[in-house]
Amino acid sequence: MRYLHLPKARGWLCTMLIWMVALAMLWPMTSVADASISRAQESTVPEQIFRLQVRMPVDWAVFLLPTSSVLDGVEHAKPYSWDVDWGDGSNTLEEGNSSMNGGIAHVYALAGEYTIGISPHSSTEAWLAAFGFHEGNTGSNGLPNKALVLGAPCSLTPQMSRTNSQIDGTEACPSFEWAYLFYGCNNLVETPSTNGWNDIANVGAYFAHSMFRNCTSLATLAEGFDLPANITKAGYFFCYLMFSGCEGLRSLCAGFHLPQQIRLLEDGFACEMFSGCTSLAALPDGFNLPSSLTNVGGLFAAYMFYRCTSLATLPDGFNLPPNITAVGHGFVAQMFMYCTGLTSLPEGFTLPQNIMGENGSFAYRMFFGAGSEAFQFNRDFRFPKGINYSSNDPFYGAICLSSNAPRQIRTATSIIAGCLTPWSECFTFDSHFSDLDYIHANWGGGSKQPPIVGEQGSGDYNGDGLVSVDEVIIALQSSLDASGLHPLQAAALDLDFDGYITMSDVVLALRRTV
């Protein structure tokens, strides 16, 4: 048998051919993989397009795309360069400068709903700065034009309102970033989400001021909408009036929270944030005011829930910053005023106890007209002892509850917690408290002297130095209903110092009679 032998050169050529075929087969796979990685990287960059959904009620209706933003406080002459897809098959390049009541007009030949897409034509730094409604009543800010807006199915990104230097922190952050964005759009039902804000450390003044103010049809927030979670500094009026007048707002999305890392802020942090939200029944789990603050400006949470008549309770753990030592004027003035649906306060909720100095209107009418038929103050709520109440009326009408609220188990004296006598016209408490006859007249009470009792926890109800069977009987009766006791009497019968008169106290009192 004869064998065929290829020359050595031909063997080398065959080997090369095999390698070339293999590389050719692998090359497309490598290209596809690289393209896949590239697309994955691109997907992490927030989409730079703003969408606005509008409804045209009749044929040949005109919509004015608003250019009335007040970013950085400037109301005019902010340049814009946008590619606009009007949603009806037409696309235009729009360039110009913002104006207070002006807008970019577009005629829709047919009635119906349209989604407008706005994207940057040239620079992508603060490219949407000119967009926004305002509180005027003409042009694009007129109520008929605002009423055409249904929603904004998109994400707000820092690139829309900031330059690259403002994003990386080398340049001061702007003010009014989200302010007035949808103010007065009374048919808005869909909010944007937010994307890319986790690395933002600071925001300027009026950040979300009036952002959704008077959006009366808004029922909830889009999933993914949140305030910048990791900011450490906020300017004046951070979310002042943000949802004020949103009568239809029933809930907030699960991830919506106030920033918890803030260390520095100016006046008006959450002032009137939800005022007039008459349908708001609850807040998301974990929603809280920043807990690590030690110093806050004026109007910190003033009017925050003013006239939230459906608000029944607050999330577990909700509290005022416990470690603050100084506050500005009107710290929590009218915070829960006319919250007539309020049933309870979270365990631990109280005024900060370490505040010192003088402050006018510190808690002015904090709970005025508040409280449902089931409302009771928690065991923890107290006024701070160190603040000087004599210079003004910081607690005027602070706890004059609604007429529907029941008689409180807590006494007024226990809430005063040893405070100094206030200014002569304070009138903090009303008839919902059982011990008004015994507290100082300036707190809204009478002029009777408190009864003589023994020391706290002694069981000595009548102050004779002994614990008798009669006092055991009084302790037993008080374990069922202690509303008629003076705070000193209740303290004497609270033998286990837990803040309540229970069967445990009755047993301890009985042992002391032996």
C-alpha positions in Angstrom: 0.0 0.0 0.0 1.3 3.5 -0.9 0.8 6.5 1.4 0.4 10.1 0.2 2.9 12.5 1.8 2.3 16.2 1.7 5.4 18.4 1.6 6.3 20.2 4.8 5.4 23.6 3.3 1.9 22.4 2.4 1.5 21.2 6.1 2.4 24.7 7.3 -0.1 26.3 4.9 -2.8 24.0 6.1 -2.1 24.9 9.7 -2.3 28.6 8.8 -5.6 28.1 7.0 -7.1 26.4 10.0 -6.0 29.3 12.3 -7.4 31.8 9.9 -10.8 30.0 9.7 -10.9 29.9 13.5 -10.2 33.6 13.8 -12.7 34.4 11.2 -15.3 32.4 13.2 -14.4 34.1 16.4 -14.2 37.7 15.1 -18.0 38.3 14.8 -18.5 36.8 18.2 -16.0 39.2 19.7 -17.5 42.2 17.9 -21.0 41.2 19.2 -19.7 40.9 22.7 -18.0 44.3 22.5 -21.1 45.8 21.2 -23.1 44.2 24.0 -20.7 45.6 26.6 -20.9 49.0 25.0 -24.7 49.0 25.1 -24.6 47.9 28.8 -22.3 50.8 29.6 -24.6 53.3 27.7 -27.6 52.0 29.6 -26.1 53.2 32.9 -26.2 56.8 31.6 -29.5 58.5 32.4 -31.6 59.1 29.2 -31.4 62.8 28.2 -35.0 63.3 27.0 -37.9 65.1 28.7 -41.4 63.9 27.9 -44.6 65.9 28.5 -48.0 64.4 27.8 -50.7 66.8 26.8 -54.4 66.5 25.9 -55.8 68.7 23.1 -59.6 69.1 23.7 -60.5 70.2 20.2 -59.1 70.3 16.7 -56.6 73.1 15.9 -55.8 73.7 19.6 -52.6 75.4 20.5 -50.2 74.3 23.3 -47.5 76.6 24.6 -44.4 74.7 25.7 -43.4 76.7 28.7 -40.0 78.4 29.0 -40.5 80.1 32.3 -38.1 78.4 34.6 -36.5 80.4 37.4 -33.3 78.4 37.7 -30.8 80.3 39.8 -33.4 83.0 40.3 -33.2 84.2 36.8 -36.6 84.5 35.1 -35.5 85.7 31.7 -32.9 85.1 29.0 -31.9 81.5 29.7 -30.9 80.1 26.3 -32.3 76.9 25.0 -31.6 74.7 22.0 -34.0 71.8 21.7 -35.0 69.1 19.3 -38.8 68.8 19.9 -40.9 65.9 18.8 -44.4 67.2 19.1 -45.9 63.7 19.1 -48.1 64.4 16.0 -45.5 63.5 13.4 -43.8 66.9 13.3 -40.3 67.7 14.6 -38.7 71.1 15.0 -35.5 72.7 16.2 -36.4 75.3 18.8 -33.8 77.9 19.9 -34.2 81.0 21.9 -34.3 82.5 25.4 -36.6 81.9 28.3 -39.3 84.4 29.1 -41.6 84.8 32.0 -45.0 84.1 30.4 -43.9 83.2 26.9 -43.7 79.7 25.4 -43.2 77.8 22.2 -46.5 77.5 20.3 -47.6 74.4 18.4 -50.9 73.8 16.7 -52.5 70.3 16.9 -54.8 69.8 14.0 -56.7 67.0 15.7 -58.0 66.6 19.2 -56.4 63.9 21.3 -53.5 63.0 23.6 -49.9 63.6 22.5 -46.5 63.0 24.1 -43.9 65.7 23.4 -40.3 64.7 23.5 -37.6 67.3 24.2 -33.9 66.5 23.8 -30.8 68.7 23.7 -29.8 69.8 20.2 -26.4 71.2 21.2 -25.0 71.4 24.7 -26.1 68.8 27.2 -25.1 70.9 30.3 -28.2 72.3 32.1 -29.9 71.9 28.8 -33.5 71.9 30.1 -32.9 75.0 32.3 -35.4 77.1 30.4 -38.3 74.7 30.8 -40.9 75.2 33.5 -44.2 76.8 34.5 -44.5 79.6 36.9 -47.1 81.3 39.1 -48.1 83.8 36.5 -51.5 83.7 34.8 -50.8 84.6 31.2 -49.2 82.9 28.2 -47.8 79.4 28.9 -48.5 80.0 32.6 -52.1 80.7 32.1 -54.5 78.1 33.7 -56.0 77.1 30.4 -52.6 76.1 29.0 -51.5 74.4 32.3 -54.7 72.4 32.3 -53.6 70.7 29.0 -50.8 68.9 30.8 -51.4 65.3 31.9 -48.0 64.0 32.9 -44.3 63.7 32.4 -43.4 60.1 31.7 -39.7 60.4 31.9 -36.8 60.9 34.5 -35.4 64.1 35.8 -31.6 64.0 35.7 -28.9 66.4 37.1 -27.8 67.1 33.5 -31.1 68.7 32.8 -30.5 71.5 35.4 -26.8 71.5 36.1 -23.5 72.1 34.3 -20.9 69.4 34.6 -19.0 71.6 37.1 -22.1 71.9 39.2 -22.6 68.1 39.1 -19.0 67.3 40.2 -19.1 70.0 42.9 -16.4 72.3 41.5 -18.9 75.0 40.9 -21.7 76.1 43.3 -25.0 74.3 42.8 -27.9 76.2 41.4 -31.0 77.4 43.1 -34.7 76.8 42.1 -33.7 73.5 40.3 -37.2 71.8 40.4 -39.1 74.9 41.6 -42.4 75.6 40.0 -41.8 72.8 37.4 -45.5 71.8 37.3 -47.1 74.6 39.4 -50.8 74.9 38.8 -51.1 71.9 36.3 -54.4 70.9 37.8 -54.9 67.9 35.5 -51.4 66.4 36.0 -51.8 62.7 37.0 -48.3 61.3 36.3 -45.1 62.7 37.7 -41.6 62.1 36.4 -39.2 59.7 38.2 -35.7 60.7 39.1 -32.4 59.3 38.0 -28.7 60.0 38.7 -29.1 62.1 41.9 -27.4 59.7 44.4 -24.0 61.4 43.9 -25.3 64.9 44.5 -24.2 66.3 47.8 -25.6 69.8 47.9 -28.6 71.6 46.6 -29.3 75.4 46.5 -32.2 77.4 47.8 -35.8 76.7 46.8 -34.9 73.3 45.3 -38.4 71.9 45.1 -40.3 75.0 46.0 -43.9 74.7 44.6 -42.9 71.9 42.3 -46.4 70.3 42.3 -48.3 73.1 44.0 -52.0 73.1 43.2 -51.7 70.0 41.0 -55.2 69.1 42.3 -55.7 65.9 40.2 -52.4 64.3 41.3 -53.2 61.1 43.3 -49.7 59.6 43.9 -46.1 59.8 42.7 -44.4 57.8 40.0 -42.3 54.8 41.2 -38.7 56.0 41.4 -39.5 59.6 42.2 -37.4 60.8 45.2 -35.6 63.8 46.6 -31.8 63.6 46.4 -31.1 61.0 49.1 -27.5 61.7 50.0 -27.3 65.5 50.1 -25.6 66.9 53.2 -26.5 70.6 52.7 -29.7 72.3 51.6 -30.5 76.0 51.0 -33.5 78.0 52.0 -37.0 76.5 51.6 -35.8 73.1 50.3 -39.3 71.7 49.7 -41.4 74.7 50.6 -45.0 74.3 49.3 -43.9 71.2 47.3 -47.3 69.6 47.3 -49.3 72.4 48.8 -52.9 72.4 47.5 -52.7 68.9 46.0 -56.2 68.1 47.2 -56.3 64.7 45.4 -53.0 63.4 46.7 -53.7 60.2 48.5 -50.3 58.6 48.9 -46.6 58.9 48.0 -44.6 56.2 46.3 -42.8 53.7 48.6 -39.3 55.1 48.0 -40.1 58.7 48.6 -38.2 60.1 51.6 -36.7 63.3 53.0 -32.9 63.2 52.8 -31.5 61.8 56.1 -27.8 62.8 55.7 -28.4 66.6 55.9 -26.1 68.4 58.4 -26.6 72.0 57.3 -29.8 73.7 56.2 -31.4 77.1 56.1 -34.9 78.4 56.9 -38.1 76.7 55.7 -36.9 73.2 55.2 -40.3 71.4 54.9 -42.5 74.4 55.5 -46.0 73.9 54.1 -44.8 70.8 52.2 -48.2 69.0 52.4 -50.4 71.9 53.4 -53.9 71.5 52.1 -53.4 67.9 51.0 -56.8 67.0 52.3 -56.8 63.4 50.9 -53.4 62.3 52.1 -54.1 59.5 54.5 -50.6 58.1 55.2 -46.9 58.5 54.5 -44.5 55.8 53.3 -42.8 53.6 55.9 -39.6 55.1 57.0 -40.6 58.7 56.0 -39.0 61.0 58.6 -37.4 64.4 59.2 -33.6 64.4 59.2 -32.7 62.9 62.6 -29.0 64.0 62.8 -29.5 67.8 62.8 -28.3 69.8 65.8 -29.3 73.3 64.5 -32.2 74.3 62.2 -33.4 77.5 60.8 -36.8 79.1 61.1 -40.0 77.5 59.9 -38.4 74.1 59.8 -41.6 72.1 59.7 -44.1 74.9 60.1 -47.5 74.2 58.5 -46.0 70.9 57.2 -49.3 69.0 57.5 -51.6 72.0 57.8 -55.2 71.0 57.0 -54.3 67.4 56.1 -57.7 66.4 57.3 -57.4 62.7 56.2 -54.0 62.1 57.8 -54.6 59.5 60.4 -51.2 58.6 61.7 -47.5 59.0 61.0 -45.0 56.3 60.3 -43.3 54.4 63.1 -40.2 56.3 64.2 -41.4 59.7 62.8 -39.9 62.4 65.0 -38.5 65.8 65.2 -34.7 65.9 65.2 -34.0 64.9 68.9 -30.5 66.4 69.2 -31.1 70.0 68.1 -30.1 72.7 70.6 -31.2 75.8 68.6 -34.1 76.5 66.4 -35.3 79.5 64.4 -38.6 81.3 64.7 -41.8 79.3 64.0 -40.0 75.9 64.3 -43.1 73.7 64.2 -45.8 76.5 64.2 -49.1 75.1 63.0 -47.5 71.8 62.0 -50.6 69.7 62.6 -53.2 72.5 62.6 -56.7 71.3 61.6 -55.5 67.7 61.1 -58.9 66.5 62.2 -58.4 62.9 61.2 -55.3 62.4 63.4 -55.8 59.3 65.6 -52.4 59.0 67.3 -48.7 60.1 67.4 -45.9 57.6 67.0 -44.2 56.2 70.1 -41.3 58.5 70.9 -42.6 61.6 69.0 -41.9 64.7 71.0 -40.4 68.1 70.8 -36.6 68.2 71.1 -35.7 68.4 74.8 -32.3 70.1 74.6 -33.3 73.4 73.0 -32.1 76.4 74.9 -32.5 80.2 74.7 -35.4 82.4 73.6 -37.6 81.8 70.6 -40.8 83.4 69.5 -43.7 81.3 68.2 -41.6 78.1 68.7 -44.7 75.8 68.6 -47.4 78.3 67.9 -50.7 76.4 67.4 -48.9 73.2 66.7 -52.0 71.0 67.3 -54.6 73.7 67.1 -57.9 72.2 65.9 -56.3 68.7 65.5 -57.3 65.3 66.6 -60.0 62.8 65.7 -62.5 61.2 68.0 -59.9 58.6 68.9 -56.9 60.9 69.3 -54.7 60.6 72.4 -51.2 62.1 73.0 -48.5 59.5 73.3 -46.7 59.1 76.6 -43.5 60.8 75.3 -44.6 64.2 74.1 -43.3 67.1 76.2 -42.2 70.7 76.0 -38.5 71.3 76.4 -37.5 72.8 79.8 -34.6 74.9 78.7 -36.2 77.4 76.3 -37.2 80.8 77.7 -40.9 81.2 77.1 -41.3 84.6 78.8 -40.2 86.8 75.8 -43.0 86.0 73.4 -45.9 83.6 72.8 -44.1 80.4 71.5 -46.9 78.0 72.6 -50.0 80.2 72.0 -52.8 77.7 71.3 -50.3 74.9 70.8 -52.6 72.2 72.2 -56.2 73.4 71.7 -57.5 70.3 70.1 -60.5 69.9 67.7 -64.0 69.8 69.3 -64.3 66.1 68.3 -61.1 65.0 70.2 -61.8 63.1 73.5 -60.6 64.0 77.0 -56.9 63.2 77.1 -55.5 60.6 79.4 -52.3 62.6 79.6 -52.5 65.7 81.8 -51.4 69.1 80.8 -48.9 69.2 83.6 -47.2 66.1 82.4 -46.8 67.7 78.9 -45.4 71.0 80.4 -42.9 68.7 82.1 -41.5 71.3 84.5 -41.3 74.2 82.1 -40.9 77.8 83.3 -44.0 79.9 83.5 -44.8 81.3 80.0 -45.8 84.7 78.9 -49.1 85.9 80.4 -51.2 85.3 77.3 -49.9 81.8 76.3 -53.2 79.8 76.7 -51.6 76.6 75.5 -54.1 74.1 76.7 -57.9 73.8 76.5 -60.6 71.7 78.1 -59.4 68.4 76.7 -57.2 68.1 79.8 -58.4 67.0 83.2 -56.0 69.1 85.3 -56.6 72.6 83.9 -57.9 73.9 87.3 -54.5 73.1 88.8 -52.0 74.3 86.3 -50.9 77.9 86.1 -53.4 80.3 84.6 -50.9 81.4 81.9 -50.9 77.8 80.5 -54.7 78.1 80.0 -55.5 76.7 83.5 -57.2 77.9 86.6 -56.0 79.1 90.0 -56.5 76.1 92.3 -53.6 74.8 94.4 -52.6 71.2 93.7 -53.5 68.7 96.4 -51.1 67.6 99.1 -49.7 64.2 98.2 -46.7 62.0 99.2 -43.5 61.6 97.2 -43.6 60.1 93.7 -43.9 56.4 93.7 -44.7 56.3 97.4 -48.4 55.1 97.2 -49.2 58.0 99.6 -52.2 59.5 97.9 -53.2 62.0 100.7 -49.8 63.0 101.9 -50.1 61.6 105.5 -47.0 59.6 105.2 -48.8 56.2 105.2 -50.2 53.8 102.7 -53.7 52.7 103.8 -56.2 50.3 102.5 -58.2 53.3 101.2 -55.3 54.3 99.1 -55.0 50.8 97.7 -58.7 51.1 96.7 -58.0 54.4 95.0 -55.0 52.9 93.1 -57.3 50.1 92.0 -60.0 52.5 90.8 -57.3 54.6 89.1 -56.0 51.6 87.2 -59.3 51.6 85.4 -59.6 55.3 84.9 -57.0 57.8 86.0 -58.4 60.8 84.1 -59.5 62.6 87.2 -56.2 62.5 89.0 -53.9 65.4 89.4 -50.5 64.6 88.0 -48.9 64.6 91.5 -51.5 62.1 92.7 -50.9 60.0 89.7 -47.2 60.1 90.3 -47.6 59.0 93.9 -49.7 56.0 92.8 -47.3 55.0 90.1 -45.2 52.8 92.3 -43.2 51.1 89.5 -42.5 54.4 87.7 -43.7 53.2 84.2 -45.9 56.2 83.6 -49.1 54.4 84.2 -51.3 53.2 87.1 -51.8 49.4 86.7 -52.5 46.3 88.7 -48.7 46.1 89.4 -49.0 49.4 91.3 -52.0 48.1 93.2 -50.1 45.0 94.3 -47.1 47.1 95.4 -49.4 49.5 97.3 -51.0 46.6 99.1 -47.6 45.2 100.2 -46.8 48.6 101.7 -49.9 48.5 103.9 -48.5 45.3 105.6 
